[in-house]
Amino acid sequence: MSIKNKKNTADYVVEEIKRRFDSGEYKVGDKLPTQDDFALQLGVSRSSLREALQLLRLAGIIVQKPRVGTILVSMEESDWANPILATSIVDDEVTVELLEARKHIETAIAHLAIKRITDNELDDILTLSHKMHDYAKKSNSNTFSSNEVSNYILLDMQFHLMIVKASKNRFLINAYTSIYGLLGRFMTDFYRMIPTAGIKSYNIHQKITQALCDKDEVAMVAATSEHIEMLENLLSGYKNINTASGNK
């Protein structure tokens, strides 16, 4: 079976929460069950539930408060149209277009960020890079838990957003933030399927960081392009393997 025909468990959880709201079982302000109880109710793993909740949080449908729990805060139809809740990696056309857009936006940003980044912004990126390294080292082992994958994704996205903001160009920043939610969904799907990509991803992030430190525009643009191409190649290889195995 190819990836495209597989049902993402996180999608099922999102759809089930919406169904319960539409039926009147849930309303805005309600607190969802604890993750253990909710996963048991839905018959899914806690990691799949957490993935779904992360998507809903990024879409602004829920908030998660320490010692309180998960609260439904908005259920407008417009919320469910948020791109982050759309399929990404399972839809070949969406994936190709997303990575194509990301490559063009980020390479344009790279030209400006290398010239405009401040020392404080660079220090923040270096700090974030060190945190990413701690998680990336585990990606080649069986100890890379779903929580650690989620944390790495958040750090990865923060890393790129910091560079985007360093460009000081409002139009490019708006262009990037318009696809930011969908990028989060893509990264969640990507590392769920290819968790060992963490160390490869980190190594290229190191090249980007070094280029920023050296103020090397050519190296910066090259590393940015290499990062997107790495994602494209790993994803293509994964899909080819699964398509071949599904045809046996």
N, C-alpha and C positions, 0 to 999 in steps of 0.2 A: 504493500500500500504506500502511495506517495504521501508526502507531508501535506499536500494540498487537500487530501481527502480525510485527514485526521481531524477530529474534533478537539480543539484546545479545551482542556478542563477548566481553565480560568474563564474562558468565554461562557461556558455552561454556568459557572457560578454567577457571573455578571447578569446573564439572562434570567437566572432563577430569582435573583434579588429584584430585578425589574418586574418579573411576573408577579411576585408576592406583593409588590407595591401596587401594581395595576389592579390586582384582585382585592385590594383593601386590607390585606393582611399586615402590611407595613405602611407607615405614614411618616412624614417628615418629623424629626424629633425622636423617633424610636431608636432604642439601642439594640444593636444586633447581638446575638448570642456570643458567648466566649468562643475563641477560635477552636478550641478542642470540641466543644459541643456543636458548633456550626459545621465543622468539617465532618463530624459523625452524622449529623442530620442530612447533609448533602451527599454523603458517601464519597468524599474526595479527600485527598491528602492535605495536610496542613500547609505544605509548600504551595500547592495549587490555590488554596484559599487565600494565602498571603499575597500571591501574585495578583489575584482578582481584586483584593482589597487595596493593593497598591495602585492599580489602575483606576479604581473608583475614587481613591483619595486624590490622585493627580487630576482627575476630571472634575473635582469639586463636589462630588456626590456624598462623600462621607468625610468625617473627621475622626481621628484616633487620638484619644486623650489618655495619658497615663493614669492608672488607677480608676478610670471611669469606663473606658471601653470604646467601641466603635459606634458612632452616632450618624444616622442619616440626616443630612442637612439640606439637601436639595434633590428634587426628583422631576425637574422640568424636562420637557421633551428635548429642549435645546442642549441639556446636559448630556443626554444619551447620544447626541449627534457629535459630541466631542471626538476629534480624530483619534485620541488615544484609545477609545473604545472600539475603533475600527480594526478589522483584521489587518495584519501587516506582513509578517514573515510567511504566513500561509498563503498569501496572495502574491504570486510572482510579479504581476504588473505593479502593484503598490510598492513592493520591495525595491524593484529596479528604479522606479521613479523617485522614491525617497532617497536612495543612496546617490542617485544622479544629482538631485537637488542639493543634498548635503555636501557633495564634493565641490560643486560650483560655489556654494555660499561660503564654505569654510576656507577654500583656497583664496577667495577674494578677501575674506577677513584676515587670513594669514599675512597678506601683503601689508595690511594696515596695523595689525596688532604688533608686529615685530618693530614697528617704528614708534608706536604710541604707548606701549605698555609702561606702567610706572614701576618703580622699585618695589613699592608695597604690593602691587598686583602680582609681580613676579615672585615675591616671597610667599604669597598665598598659594600660588600655583605649585611652588616647590614643596610646601608643606603638604598639599593635597597629593602630590606625586609620591611622597614618602608613605602616606597612608595607603595609597593604591598598591604599592609594592608589597606591603604586608599581606594583603589579600591575594594578589596575583601569584605569589610564591606557592600558595596552596592549590592553585587551579590545576596543577599537574598531578595532584594526589586525590585520593578518595576522601580526604578530610575537608574538601571544599563544600561546606554545607549550603543549603538554600538561603539561609540568612546571610551568609558571607557573600554569596553571589549577588543578592539584592543590595548589600552594602557596597560592593564593588561597582555595580551599575550606577548607584547614586553618586559615588565619587567620580566615576568616568564622566557622567553627564555634567557634574559641577565643574570638572576640569575644562571641558570644552566651552561651557557657558562663561567661565572666567575669561577665556581667550576672546570669545565673542564680544564681551563687554569692553575688553581692552582695546578693541578696534575704534571705539568712540564714534562709531557711525550709526546713527539711529535707524537708518533704513535697513542696513545689514542686520542690526540687532533685531529689528522687527521681523525681518525675513526668517531669521533663525528661530526666534521664539514661536513663530507661527507653526513650525514643524516640531517643536521641542517635545510636545506631548506624544506625538507619534514616534519620535526617536526613542522615548522611554519605553514604549510598547515594543518597538523593534529590539532594543537591547535586552529587554526581559525575555522575549522569545529566543533571541540569539544565544544568550548564555544558558538558557534552560536546555537548549539542544546541543550546544557545543561549549560546555563549561571549561574545557581545557584551553580554550582560546584566550583565557585571561592573561597568561604570561606573554603570549605573542602580542596581545594588545598593549600590555604594559611596556614592552620593549620599544614599541613605536612611540608611545607616549613619552618615553625617555628621550627619544630623538627630538620630539617636538619641544620638550622642556629645555634640552641642551641648545637647540637652535635659538630659543628665546633668550637664554643666558648669553649666547654668543652674538646676539643681534644679527644672525645670519639669515637673511630673507630667502635666499635660494634653498637652503637646507630646511627652513620652516615650511615652505610651500611643498617641497618634495616629501617631507615626512607627513604632512597633512594628506597629500594624495595617496601616499603609501598606506596610511591608516584605513582609508575608505576601500582601497583595492584589497587589503587584507581581509576585510569583512566580506567583500564580494567573492573572493576566491574561496574562503572557508565555507561560506554558505553554499556556493555552487557545488563544491566537492561533497558537502553533506547531502545535498538534495540528490546528486547523481548516485551516491551510494545507496540511499534509501529507495530511489526509483528503481535501481537495478535489482535490489533485494525484493522489492514488491512485485517485480515481473517474473520472479523465479517460480 
